[in-house]
Amino acid sequence: MAKSLSNLLFKGLAGLPATRTSRIVVPGLNYQHGMRYSTTVPNEPDTHDDFKPTNKLESSGLSLRDVVEQDVRQNPVMIYMKGVPDVPQCGFSALAVRVLKLYNVPLSARNILEDAELKSAVKSFSNWPTFPQIFIKGEFIGGSDIILNLHQSGELKEKLDDIAAKKTE
């Protein structure tokens, strides 16, 4: 009897029209791998100042061009990309990261999708219109296509040998 009751219930549910869920787009929210990430913080009066986001760049007195120059100078391998190395948000950025990770070098990155002004500052600094943009030892190299060509020709290994050696020391 329980089996026939469950079959009847299942047939009844199966006969109902399927509903379609619509995706609601909310500014300031990102959905990735089923997880919801907020990029904004509500301005609530009961939120303590210690927990409110701060813009360290604004309080530092540095211009965005200074930040880019500092990034390029202080990081042996710097990539400005869409997303972050662990979660690239563009196929070209993913390709560049995959190639660079083959060399076991420390990889520093900034997500240009988080700040349109940073994106413009990087374009102005390198005089290059597309992303990702890769700098090695302070020198602008190019994008994912150039990194891939350098890898295939063996030139990228030469550029990164001393950086990889320093990482293992």
C-alpha positions in Angstrom: 0.0 0.0 0.0 2.9 2.4 0.9 4.4 1.7 -2.5 1.2 2.5 -4.4 0.7 5.7 -2.4 4.2 6.9 -3.2 3.7 6.1 -6.9 0.5 8.0 -6.9 2.2 11.0 -5.2 5.1 10.8 -7.6 2.8 10.7 -10.6 0.8 13.6 -9.3 4.0 15.7 -8.9 5.3 14.6 -12.2 2.1 15.8 -13.9 2.5 19.3 -12.6 3.9 21.9 -15.0 7.6 22.6 -14.4 8.4 26.0 -13.0 11.2 28.1 -14.3 13.2 30.1 -11.9 14.3 33.4 -13.2 17.6 34.9 -12.2 17.4 38.2 -10.5 20.3 40.5 -11.1 21.1 42.6 -8.1 23.8 45.3 -8.3 26.7 44.6 -6.0 26.1 40.8 -5.8 28.1 38.2 -7.7 27.2 34.5 -7.9 30.1 32.1 -8.4 29.9 28.3 -8.1 26.6 28.6 -6.3 28.0 31.0 -3.7 26.8 34.6 -3.3 29.4 37.3 -2.9 28.6 40.9 -2.0 30.7 43.7 -3.4 28.9 46.4 -1.4 28.2 46.9 2.3 24.9 48.3 3.4 25.2 51.7 5.1 23.6 50.7 8.3 23.9 52.9 11.4 24.5 50.0 13.7 27.6 48.8 11.7 30.8 49.7 13.6 33.4 51.7 11.7 35.9 48.9 12.3 33.8 46.6 10.1 33.1 49.0 7.3 35.3 48.6 4.2 38.0 51.1 3.7 39.8 52.2 0.6 43.5 52.0 1.5 44.5 53.6 -1.8 42.5 56.8 -1.0 44.1 57.2 2.4 47.6 56.4 1.2 47.9 59.6 -1.0 49.2 57.5 -3.9 47.8 58.0 -7.4 46.8 54.9 -9.4 49.7 55.4 -11.7 52.0 55.3 -8.6 50.3 52.1 -7.5 50.9 50.5 -10.9 54.6 51.6 -10.9 55.0 50.3 -7.4 53.4 46.9 -8.3 55.6 46.5 -11.4 58.8 47.5 -9.5 58.2 45.4 -6.4 56.9 42.2 -7.9 59.1 40.1 -10.2 56.0 38.8 -12.0 53.0 41.1 -12.0 49.8 40.4 -13.9 46.8 42.7 -14.3 43.9 40.4 -15.2 40.2 39.8 -15.2 39.7 37.9 -11.9 42.4 36.5 -9.7 44.9 33.7 -10.4 42.8 31.1 -8.5 39.6 32.2 -10.2 40.3 33.8 -13.6 37.2 35.4 -15.2 38.4 35.4 -18.7 39.9 32.7 -20.9 42.9 34.8 -21.8 43.7 35.6 -18.2 43.3 31.8 -17.4 45.7 31.0 -20.2 48.3 33.5 -19.0 48.1 32.2 -15.4 48.3 28.6 -16.5 51.5 29.3 -18.5 53.1 31.3 -15.7 52.3 28.7 -13.1 54.4 26.1 -15.1 57.5 28.0 -14.0 56.8 27.9 -10.3 57.4 31.7 -9.9 55.7 33.9 -7.3 52.8 35.5 -9.1 51.3 38.8 -8.0 48.1 40.0 -9.5 45.4 42.6 -9.4 41.8 42.2 -10.6 41.0 45.0 -13.0 37.3 44.2 -12.9 37.1 45.5 -9.4 38.2 49.0 -10.3 37.6 50.7 -13.7 40.0 53.5 -12.8 42.8 51.0 -12.1 42.1 49.4 -15.5 42.5 52.8 -17.2 45.7 53.5 -15.2 47.2 50.2 -16.3 46.3 50.8 -19.9 47.9 54.3 -19.7 51.0 53.0 -18.0 51.7 50.2 -20.5 50.2 51.9 -23.6 48.5 48.6 -24.3 44.7 48.3 -24.7 43.9 44.7 -23.7 44.1 42.4 -20.7 45.8 40.5 -19.2 48.9 42.5 -19.0 52.1 40.8 -17.8 55.2 42.5 -16.4 58.4 40.5 -15.7 61.1 42.2 -13.7 59.6 45.6 -14.3 59.4 45.1 -18.1 56.0 45.0 -19.9 55.8 41.7 -21.8 52.3 41.7 -23.2 49.3 39.5 -23.0 48.5 35.8 -23.0 49.3 35.3 -26.7 52.8 36.8 -26.2 53.4 34.8 -23.0 52.3 31.6 -24.8 54.6 32.3 -27.8 57.6 33.0 -25.4 56.8 29.8 -23.6 56.7 27.8 -26.8 60.0 29.3 -28.1 61.8 28.8 -24.7 62.4 32.5 -24.2 60.0 32.7 -21.2 62.1 30.1 -19.3 65.2 32.3 -19.8 63.3 35.4 -18.4 62.0 33.5 -15.4 64.9 31.2 -14.5 66.5 33.6 -11.9 63.0 34.3 -10.3 62.3 30.6 -9.9 65.7 30.1 -8.5 65.2 32.8 -5.8 61.8 31.2 -4.8 63.5 27.8 -4.1 66.3 29.4 -2.0 
